[in-house]
């Protein structure tokens, strides 16, 4: 329900299982229904992108956007742009190292 609840391990598992990209959508900062969740997510995204780069995954494969429920056209545009960018990066290479949970 809240982008602040997205566990970074879930994102890593998506890539481990072959996802070419991961999108996280959330409320606009300051408009979180759960008070501060999107602020926590924003900080986690910064660290997670650094971790992705460290393990050899292009951080552009992880994208996030702040989109409210009333912004359907914006959401569609964000997803279309992400799909184009991920296609340009090409398929994800297999992660050789297993991530233990």
PyMOL commands that set and color helices and strands:
alter all, ss='L'
color gray80, all
select helices_A, chain A and resi 3-5+8-16+37-54+59-61+72-89
alter helices_A, ss='H'
color red, helices_A
select strands_A, chain A and resi 22-26+62-66
alter strands_A, ss='S'
color yellow, strands_A
deselect
rebuild
show_as cartoon
